[in-house]
Amino acid sequence: MAGEAADLRSLLADSQEFEKLAQELAQAMRNLDPSRFVGNPEQLDRLRADLIERWKELELRLSRQLQLDRPDAVRTASQERVSEKYRALVEEYYRSLSRTKR
């Protein structure tokens, strides 16, 4: 995965902001040595989850930038992040929409 992160960093070289974010994430991945967390696997899990969320945030920002570059692009609901505390409500809303007869 670190190699893929480095590849992504080179693809983002045109944008200093995105390149820097990708570089920071790649470095964080390299620093995430599981042997340092032998006595505390919960902390390792938290760090991994945080790293995944940061990659998702980068992906979302890239997606938004691409949409700005292509204003005719179609947006889908899956591109929007929903806070965990509202996720169940949003899911129920979409289920209710799918049950509604037209």
A tleap script that builds the chain and sets N, CA, C and O, in Angstrom:
source leaprc.protein.ff14SB
mol = sequence {
  NMET ALA GLY GLU ALA ALA ASP LEU ARG SER
  LEU LEU ALA ASP SER GLN GLU PHE GLU LYS
  LEU ALA GLN GLU LEU ALA GLN ALA MET ARG
  ASN LEU ASP PRO SER ARG PHE VAL GLY ASN
  PRO GLU GLN LEU ASP ARG LEU ARG ALA ASP
  LEU ILE GLU ARG TRP LYS GLU LEU GLU LEU
  ARG LEU SER ARG GLN LEU GLN LEU ASP ARG
  PRO ASP ALA VAL ARG THR ALA SER GLN GLU
  ARG VAL SER GLU LYS TYR ARG ALA LEU VAL
  GLU GLU TYR TYR ARG SER LEU SER ARG THR
  LYS CARG
}
set mol.1.N position { 0.806 -1.191 0.000 }
set mol.1.CA position { 0.000 0.000 0.000 }
set mol.1.C position { 0.846 1.250 0.000 }
set mol.1.O position { 0.448 2.257 -0.586 }
set mol.2.N position { 1.995 1.221 0.634 }
set mol.2.CA position { 2.848 2.405 0.673 }
set mol.2.C position { 3.318 2.757 -0.731 }
set mol.2.O position { 3.466 3.933 -1.061 }
set mol.3.N position { 3.553 1.743 -1.557 }
set mol.3.CA position { 3.941 1.988 -2.947 }
set mol.3.C position { 2.834 2.655 -3.730 }
set mol.3.O position { 3.079 3.551 -4.537 }
set mol.4.N position { 1.606 2.208 -3.484 }
set mol.4.CA position { 0.456 2.829 -4.146 }
set mol.4.C position { 0.300 4.281 -3.696 }
set mol.4.O position { -0.054 5.154 -4.489 }
set mol.5.N position { 0.567 4.525 -2.422 }
set mol.5.CA position { 0.478 5.895 -1.910 }
set mol.5.C position { 1.529 6.777 -2.581 }
set mol.5.O position { 1.253 7.931 -2.908 }
set mol.6.N position { 2.720 6.243 -2.785 }
set mol.6.CA position { 3.773 7.002 -3.460 }
set mol.6.C position { 3.384 7.272 -4.910 }
set mol.6.O position { 3.629 8.362 -5.427 }
set mol.7.N position { 2.779 6.281 -5.569 }
set mol.7.CA position { 2.304 6.473 -6.945 }
set mol.7.C position { 1.259 7.571 -7.000 }
set mol.7.O position { 1.277 8.412 -7.899 }
set mol.8.N position { 0.357 7.562 -6.048 }
set mol.8.CA position { -0.684 8.582 -5.995 }
set mol.8.C position { -0.069 9.956 -5.786 }
set mol.8.O position { -0.490 10.937 -6.399 }
set mol.9.N position { 0.920 10.015 -4.927 }
set mol.9.CA position { 1.593 11.281 -4.661 }
set mol.9.C position { 2.182 11.857 -5.945 }
set mol.9.O position { 2.100 13.063 -6.177 }
set mol.10.N position { 2.770 11.014 -6.772 }
set mol.10.CA position { 3.345 11.506 -8.029 }
set mol.10.C position { 2.253 11.953 -9.000 }
set mol.10.O position { 2.463 12.885 -9.777 }
set mol.11.N position { 1.093 11.301 -8.963 }
set mol.11.CA position { -0.016 11.720 -9.818 }
set mol.11.C position { -0.579 13.080 -9.395 }
set mol.11.O position { -1.145 13.810 -10.209 }
set mol.12.N position { -0.417 13.401 -8.129 }
set mol.12.CA position { -0.957 14.654 -7.596 }
set mol.12.C position { 0.067 15.783 -7.597 }
set mol.12.O position { -0.150 16.826 -6.980 }
set mol.13.N position { 1.170 15.575 -8.285 }
set mol.13.CA position { 2.262 16.553 -8.264 }
set mol.13.C position { 1.838 17.926 -8.781 }
set mol.13.O position { 2.476 18.926 -8.450 }
set mol.14.N position { 0.796 17.994 -9.572 }
set mol.14.CA position { 0.333 19.283 -10.100 }
set mol.14.C position { -0.314 20.152 -9.022 }
set mol.14.O position { -0.386 21.371 -9.174 }
set mol.15.N position { -0.778 19.547 -7.954 }
set mol.15.CA position { -1.422 20.286 -6.874 }
set mol.15.C position { -0.583 20.127 -5.609 }
set mol.15.O position { -0.506 19.038 -5.041 }
set mol.16.N position { 0.037 21.206 -5.178 }
set mol.16.CA position { 0.880 21.141 -3.985 }
set mol.16.C position { 0.095 20.683 -2.760 }
set mol.16.O position { 0.596 19.911 -1.943 }
set mol.17.N position { -1.131 21.162 -2.644 }
set mol.17.CA position { -1.951 20.808 -1.486 }
set mol.17.C position { -2.223 19.304 -1.446 }
set mol.17.O position { -2.012 18.662 -0.417 }
set mol.18.N position { -2.691 18.741 -2.564 }
set mol.18.CA position { -3.008 17.311 -2.595 }
set mol.18.C position { -1.740 16.463 -2.518 }
set mol.18.O position { -1.733 15.403 -1.891 }
set mol.19.N position { -0.678 16.929 -3.152 }
set mol.19.CA position { 0.580 16.182 -3.080 }
set mol.19.C position { 1.077 16.118 -1.643 }
set mol.19.O position { 1.542 15.074 -1.186 }
set mol.20.N position { 0.975 17.246 -0.929 }
set mol.20.CA position { 1.416 17.279 0.469 }
set mol.20.C position { 0.575 16.349 1.337 }
set mol.20.O position { 1.110 15.624 2.177 }
set mol.21.N position { -0.744 16.372 1.133 }
set mol.21.CA position { -1.615 15.475 1.902 }
set mol.21.C position { -1.277 14.011 1.644 }
set mol.21.O position { -1.188 13.212 2.575 }
set mol.22.N position { -1.089 13.669 0.375 }
set mol.22.CA position { -0.748 12.283 0.029 }
set mol.22.C position { 0.603 11.904 0.616 }
set mol.22.O position { 0.787 10.777 1.074 }
set mol.23.N position { 1.547 12.836 0.605 }
set mol.23.CA position { 2.862 12.570 1.174 }
set mol.23.C position { 2.759 12.324 2.678 }
set mol.23.O position { 3.382 11.402 3.205 }
set mol.24.N position { 1.975 13.146 3.361 }
set mol.24.CA position { 1.785 12.971 4.805 }
set mol.24.C position { 1.130 11.635 5.121 }
set mol.24.O position { 1.518 10.959 6.074 }
set mol.25.N position { 0.139 11.252 4.322 }
set mol.25.CA position { -0.544 9.975 4.556 }
set mol.25.C position { 0.382 8.797 4.282 }
set mol.25.O position { 0.376 7.812 5.020 }
set mol.26.N position { 1.179 8.898 3.219 }
set mol.26.CA position { 2.131 7.829 2.911 }
set mol.26.C position { 3.141 7.689 4.045 }
set mol.26.O position { 3.490 6.573 4.429 }
set mol.27.N position { 3.612 8.817 4.583 }
set mol.27.CA position { 4.554 8.782 5.703 }
set mol.27.C position { 3.902 8.169 6.934 }
set mol.27.O position { 4.529 7.378 7.639 }
set mol.28.N position { 2.653 8.525 7.197 }
set mol.28.CA position { 1.933 7.951 8.336 }
set mol.28.C position { 1.792 6.439 8.181 }
set mol.28.O position { 1.876 5.700 9.162 }
set mol.29.N position { 1.579 5.980 6.951 }
set mol.29.CA position { 1.483 4.532 6.714 }
set mol.29.C position { 2.820 3.850 6.997 }
set mol.29.O position { 2.866 2.777 7.597 }
set mol.30.N position { 3.904 4.484 6.557 }
set mol.30.CA position { 5.231 3.893 6.804 }
set mol.30.C position { 5.543 3.859 8.298 }
set mol.30.O position { 6.207 2.936 8.770 }
set mol.31.N position { 5.073 4.851 9.040 }
set mol.31.CA position { 5.343 4.930 10.484 }
set mol.31.C position { 4.443 4.014 11.307 }
set mol.31.O position { 4.678 3.843 12.503 }
set mol.32.N position { 3.448 3.439 10.710 }
set mol.32.CA position { 2.500 2.597 11.435 }
set mol.32.C position { 3.057 1.175 11.534 }
set mol.32.O position { 2.656 0.278 10.793 }
set mol.33.N position { 3.978 1.000 12.454 }
set mol.33.CA position { 4.648 -0.281 12.659 }
set mol.33.C position { 3.889 -1.085 13.724 }
set mol.33.O position { 3.909 -0.733 14.904 }
set mol.34.N position { 3.220 -2.165 13.301 }
set mol.34.CA position { 2.425 -2.956 14.268 }
set mol.34.C position { 3.231 -3.468 15.458 }
set mol.34.O position { 2.666 -3.675 16.531 }
set mol.35.N position { 4.536 -3.676 15.296 }
set mol.35.CA position { 5.334 -4.204 16.412 }
set mol.35.C position { 5.420 -3.202 17.566 }
set mol.35.O position { 5.708 -3.592 18.697 }
set mol.36.N position { 5.174 -1.924 17.296 }
set mol.36.CA position { 5.199 -0.911 18.362 }
set mol.36.C position { 3.945 -0.983 19.228 }
set mol.36.O position { 3.906 -0.390 20.306 }
set mol.37.N position { 2.930 -1.698 18.775 }
set mol.37.CA position { 1.641 -1.714 19.488 }
set mol.37.C position { 1.275 -3.103 20.005 }
set mol.37.O position { 0.096 -3.411 20.183 }
set mol.38.N position { 2.271 -3.930 20.242 }
set mol.38.CA position { 2.015 -5.301 20.681 }
set mol.38.C position { 1.177 -5.323 21.952 }
set mol.38.O position { 0.269 -6.146 22.066 }
set mol.39.N position { 1.450 -4.462 22.889 }
set mol.39.CA position { 0.710 -4.438 24.140 }
set mol.39.C position { -0.569 -3.620 24.081 }
set mol.39.O position { -1.332 -3.593 25.047 }
set mol.40.N position { -0.812 -2.956 22.964 }
set mol.40.CA position { -1.973 -2.084 22.876 }
set mol.40.C position { -2.597 -2.159 21.474 }
set mol.40.O position { -2.496 -1.208 20.698 }
set mol.41.N position { -3.236 -3.283 21.153 }
set mol.41.CA position { -3.815 -3.425 19.812 }
set mol.41.C position { -4.963 -2.449 19.545 }
set mol.41.O position { -5.240 -2.119 18.392 }
set mol.42.N position { -5.636 -1.983 20.618 }
set mol.42.CA position { -6.723 -1.020 20.426 }
set mol.42.C position { -6.202 0.295 19.867 }
set mol.42.O position { -6.852 0.919 19.028 }
set mol.43.N position { -5.026 0.718 20.332 }
set mol.43.CA position { -4.442 1.953 19.824 }
set mol.43.C position { -4.068 1.793 18.346 }
set mol.43.O position { -4.265 2.713 17.553 }
set mol.44.N position { -3.536 0.638 17.981 }
set mol.44.CA position { -3.209 0.374 16.582 }
set mol.44.C position { -4.471 0.432 15.725 }
set mol.44.O position { -4.464 1.011 14.639 }
set mol.45.N position { -5.541 -0.162 16.211 }
set mol.45.CA position { -6.810 -0.123 15.472 }
set mol.45.C position { -7.308 1.304 15.303 }
set mol.45.O position { -7.800 1.673 14.237 }
set mol.46.N position { -7.181 2.107 16.356 }
set mol.46.CA position { -7.607 3.514 16.267 }
set mol.46.C position { -6.768 4.282 15.250 }
set mol.46.O position { -7.300 5.063 14.461 }
set mol.47.N position { -5.469 4.059 15.273 }
set mol.47.CA position { -4.590 4.741 14.320 }
set mol.47.C position { -4.891 4.318 12.884 }
set mol.47.O position { -4.892 5.145 11.973 }
set mol.48.N position { -5.143 3.036 12.693 }
set mol.48.CA position { -5.502 2.555 11.352 }
set mol.48.C position { -6.818 3.161 10.884 }
set mol.48.O position { -6.938 3.588 9.735 }
set mol.49.N position { -7.804 3.199 11.774 }
set mol.49.CA position { -9.103 3.778 11.424 }
set mol.49.C position { -8.951 5.259 11.087 }
set mol.49.O position { -9.561 5.752 10.138 }
set mol.50.N position { -8.141 5.960 11.862 }
set mol.50.CA position { -7.897 7.379 11.593 }
set mol.50.C position { -7.226 7.556 10.236 }
set mol.50.O position { -7.577 8.462 9.480 }
set mol.51.N position { -6.281 6.711 9.933 }
set mol.51.CA position { -5.585 6.784 8.652 }
set mol.51.C position { -6.539 6.519 7.491 }
set mol.51.O position { -6.477 7.191 6.461 }
set mol.52.N position { -7.404 5.557 7.660 }
set mol.52.CA position { -8.400 5.259 6.622 }
set mol.52.C position { -9.321 6.447 6.412 }
set mol.52.O position { -9.633 6.800 5.275 }
set mol.53.N position { -9.760 7.068 7.504 }
set mol.53.CA position { -10.629 8.252 7.396 }
set mol.53.C position { -9.912 9.400 6.686 }
set mol.53.O position { -10.520 10.127 5.901 }
set mol.54.N position { -8.635 9.556 6.960 }
set mol.54.CA position { -7.876 10.614 6.288 }
set mol.54.C position { -7.753 10.340 4.794 }
set mol.54.O position { -7.817 11.273 3.993 }
set mol.55.N position { -7.577 9.078 4.403 }
set mol.55.CA position { -7.540 8.729 2.968 }
set mol.55.C position { -8.902 8.990 2.326 }
set mol.55.O position { -8.984 9.485 1.202 }
set mol.56.N position { -9.956 8.655 3.043 }
set mol.56.CA position { -11.305 8.906 2.515 }
set mol.56.C position { -11.542 10.398 2.320 }
set mol.56.O position { -12.143 10.820 1.332 }
set mol.57.N position { -11.065 11.186 3.270 }
set mol.57.CA position { -11.207 12.638 3.165 }
set mol.57.C position { -10.446 13.164 1.938 }
set mol.57.O position { -10.946 14.025 1.214 }
set mol.58.N position { -9.253 12.645 1.716 }
set mol.58.CA position { -8.495 13.039 0.523 }
set mol.58.C position { -9.255 12.649 -0.738 }
set mol.58.O position { -9.343 13.433 -1.683 }
set mol.59.N position { -9.800 11.448 -0.751 }
set mol.59.CA position { -10.579 10.997 -1.898 }
set mol.59.C position { -11.781 11.917 -2.144 }
set mol.59.O position { -12.066 12.286 -3.283 }
set mol.60.N position { -12.469 12.276 -1.084 }
set mol.60.CA position { -13.627 13.154 -1.207 }
set mol.60.C position { -13.216 14.524 -1.744 }
set mol.60.O position { -13.882 15.079 -2.618 }
set mol.61.N position { -12.127 15.061 -1.224 }
set mol.61.CA position { -11.652 16.363 -1.710 }
set mol.61.C position { -11.239 16.302 -3.173 }
set mol.61.O position { -11.500 17.232 -3.935 }
set mol.62.N position { -10.593 15.208 -3.564 }
set mol.62.CA position { -10.224 15.042 -4.977 }
set mol.62.C position { -11.460 14.951 -5.855 }
set mol.62.O position { -11.508 15.533 -6.939 }
set mol.63.N position { -12.447 14.226 -5.387 }
set mol.63.CA position { -13.695 14.088 -6.128 }
set mol.63.C position { -14.367 15.443 -6.308 }
set mol.63.O position { -14.848 15.770 -7.393 }
set mol.64.N position { -14.394 16.216 -5.250 }
set mol.64.CA position { -14.995 17.553 -5.333 }
set mol.64.C position { -14.225 18.439 -6.304 }
set mol.64.O position { -14.820 19.205 -7.062 }
set mol.65.N position { -12.900 18.333 -6.277 }
set mol.65.CA position { -12.089 19.131 -7.194 }
set mol.65.C position { -12.364 18.727 -8.639 }
set mol.65.O position { -12.457 19.581 -9.520 }
set mol.66.N position { -12.492 17.444 -8.876 }
set mol.66.CA position { -12.804 16.975 -10.230 }
set mol.66.C position { -14.166 17.486 -10.677 }
set mol.66.O position { -14.356 17.814 -11.848 }
set mol.67.N position { -15.110 17.553 -9.751 }
set mol.67.CA position { -16.433 18.069 -10.089 }
set mol.67.C position { -16.377 19.550 -10.415 }
set mol.67.O position { -17.126 20.028 -11.266 }
set mol.68.N position { -15.499 20.279 -9.748 }
set mol.68.CA position { -15.334 21.692 -10.079 }
set mol.68.C position { -14.739 21.851 -11.467 }
set mol.68.O position { -15.080 22.771 -12.210 }
set mol.69.N position { -13.839 20.929 -11.798 }
set mol.69.CA position { -13.213 20.960 -13.120 }
set mol.69.C position { -14.179 20.530 -14.215 }
set mol.69.O position { -14.033 20.929 -15.370 }
set mol.70.N position { -15.170 19.714 -13.850 }
set mol.70.CA position { -16.172 19.225 -14.803 }
set mol.70.C position { -17.551 19.543 -14.248 }
set mol.70.O position { -18.172 18.680 -13.628 }
set mol.71.N position { -18.039 20.741 -14.451 }
set mol.71.CA position { -19.334 21.120 -13.861 }
set mol.71.C position { -20.511 20.315 -14.397 }
set mol.71.O position { -21.571 20.293 -13.771 }
set mol.72.N position { -20.351 19.654 -15.537 }
set mol.72.CA position { -21.446 18.862 -16.094 }
set mol.72.C position { -21.493 17.451 -15.511 }
set mol.72.O position { -22.368 16.665 -15.873 }
set mol.73.N position { -20.564 17.121 -14.615 }
set mol.73.CA position { -20.515 15.776 -14.035 }
set mol.73.C position { -21.707 15.558 -13.105 }
set mol.73.O position { -22.165 16.479 -12.429 }
set mol.74.N position { -22.188 14.343 -13.086 }
set mol.74.CA position { -23.333 13.985 -12.250 }
set mol.74.C position { -22.837 13.624 -10.864 }
set mol.74.O position { -21.860 12.888 -10.723 }
set mol.75.N position { -23.501 14.135 -9.843 }
set mol.75.CA position { -23.173 13.795 -8.465 }
set mol.75.C position { -24.081 12.678 -8.003 }
set mol.75.O position { -25.254 12.624 -8.370 }
set mol.76.N position { -23.535 11.790 -7.198 }
set mol.76.CA position { -24.336 10.713 -6.635 }
set mol.76.C position { -24.350 10.848 -5.119 }
set mol.76.O position { -23.467 11.471 -4.530 }
set mol.77.N position { -25.341 10.269 -4.510 }
set mol.77.CA position { -25.477 10.360 -3.057 }
set mol.77.C position { -24.313 9.698 -2.342 }
set mol.77.O position { -23.971 10.105 -1.232 }
set mol.78.N position { -23.697 8.694 -2.943 }
set mol.78.CA position { -22.610 7.989 -2.271 }
set mol.78.C position { -21.371 8.855 -2.113 }
set mol.78.O position { -20.453 8.485 -1.382 }
set mol.79.N position { -21.325 10.001 -2.784 }
set mol.79.CA position { -20.168 10.876 -2.663 }
set mol.79.C position { -20.234 11.747 -1.419 }
set mol.79.O position { -19.241 12.364 -1.033 }
set mol.80.N position { -21.371 11.797 -0.809 }
set mol.80.CA position { -21.532 12.633 0.372 }
set mol.80.C position { -21.297 11.800 1.626 }
set mol.80.O position { -21.831 10.698 1.754 }
set mol.81.N position { -20.507 12.323 2.541 }
set mol.81.CA position { -20.271 11.636 3.800 }
set mol.81.C position { -21.345 12.042 4.789 }
set mol.81.O position { -21.753 13.202 4.843 }
set mol.82.N position { -21.790 11.087 5.558 }
set mol.82.CA position { -22.830 11.334 6.551 }
set mol.82.C position { -22.234 11.052 7.921 }
set mol.82.O position { -21.591 10.024 8.133 }
set mol.83.N position { -22.454 11.973 8.840 }
set mol.83.CA position { -21.983 11.787 10.204 }
set mol.83.C position { -22.564 10.488 10.774 }
set mol.83.O position { -23.707 10.127 10.495 }
set mol.84.N position { -21.757 9.804 11.570 }
set mol.84.CA position { -22.208 8.531 12.152 }
set mol.84.C position { -23.497 8.695 12.953 }
set mol.84.O position { -24.348 7.806 12.941 }
set mol.85.N position { -23.649 9.814 13.645 }
set mol.85.CA position { -24.836 9.960 14.483 }
set mol.85.C position { -26.106 10.138 13.650 }
set mol.85.O position { -27.207 9.945 14.165 }
set mol.86.N position { -25.973 10.502 12.374 }
set mol.86.CA position { -27.143 10.671 11.508 }
set mol.86.C position { -27.290 9.555 10.481 }
set mol.86.O position { -28.285 9.506 9.758 }
set mol.87.N position { -26.315 8.665 10.413 }
set mol.87.CA position { -26.310 7.622 9.379 }
set mol.87.C position { -27.578 6.768 9.402 }
set mol.87.O position { -28.160 6.502 8.351 }
set mol.88.N position { -28.005 6.340 10.574 }
set mol.88.CA position { -29.207 5.492 10.676 }
set mol.88.C position { -30.435 6.234 10.162 }
set mol.88.O position { -31.277 5.650 9.479 }
set mol.89.N position { -30.538 7.519 10.489 }
set mol.89.CA position { -31.680 8.313 10.015 }
set mol.89.C position { -31.669 8.462 8.493 }
set mol.89.O position { -32.709 8.364 7.842 }
set mol.90.N position { -30.486 8.698 7.939 }
set mol.90.CA position { -30.377 8.842 6.484 }
set mol.90.C position { -30.711 7.519 5.798 }
set mol.90.O position { -31.415 7.499 4.788 }
set mol.91.N position { -30.206 6.418 6.348 }
set mol.91.CA position { -30.513 5.110 5.771 }
set mol.91.C position { -32.009 4.839 5.803 }
set mol.91.O position { -32.570 4.344 4.825 }
set mol.92.N position { -32.658 5.159 6.914 }
set mol.92.CA position { -34.101 4.956 7.013 }
set mol.92.C position { -34.848 5.847 6.029 }
set mol.92.O position { -35.847 5.426 5.446 }
set mol.93.N position { -34.378 7.058 5.843 }
set mol.93.CA position { -34.986 7.970 4.873 }
set mol.93.C position { -34.954 7.355 3.473 }
set mol.93.O position { -35.965 7.350 2.771 }
set mol.94.N position { -33.800 6.843 3.073 }
set mol.94.CA position { -33.697 6.247 1.737 }
set mol.94.C position { -34.537 4.971 1.623 }
set mol.94.O position { -35.105 4.693 0.567 }
set mol.95.N position { -34.615 4.195 2.713 }
set mol.95.CA position { -35.482 3.017 2.674 }
set mol.95.C position { -36.941 3.426 2.496 }
set mol.95.O position { -37.683 2.796 1.743 }
set mol.96.N position { -37.346 4.491 3.198 }
set mol.96.CA position { -38.736 4.951 3.075 }
set mol.96.C position { -39.009 5.440 1.664 }
set mol.96.O position { -40.102 5.224 1.141 }
set mol.97.N position { -38.061 6.081 1.050 }
set mol.97.CA position { -38.235 6.515 -0.336 }
set mol.97.C position { -38.402 5.344 -1.292 }
set mol.97.O position { -39.182 5.400 -2.242 }
set mol.98.N position { -37.655 4.284 -1.019 }
set mol.98.CA position { -37.749 3.123 -1.908 }
set mol.98.C position { -39.064 2.362 -1.718 }
set mol.98.O position { -39.504 1.657 -2.626 }
set mol.99.N position { -39.693 2.500 -0.545 }
set mol.99.CA position { -40.974 1.833 -0.298 }
set mol.99.C position { -42.152 2.646 -0.849 }
set mol.99.O position { -43.227 2.092 -1.081 }
set mol.100.N position { -41.963 3.921 -1.055 }
set mol.100.CA position { -43.051 4.778 -1.518 }
set mol.100.C position { -43.462 4.406 -2.928 }
set mol.100.O position { -42.625 4.307 -3.826 }
set mol.101.N position { -44.775 4.199 -3.117 }
set mol.101.CA position { -45.272 3.872 -4.449 }
set mol.101.C position { -45.372 5.140 -5.268 }
set mol.101.O position { -45.730 6.207 -4.769 }
set mol.102.N position { -45.050 4.995 -6.520 }
set mol.102.CA position { -45.123 6.156 -7.425 }
set mol.102.C position { -46.456 6.240 -8.097 }
set mol.102.O position { -46.691 7.152 -8.889 }
savepdb mol mol.pdb
quit
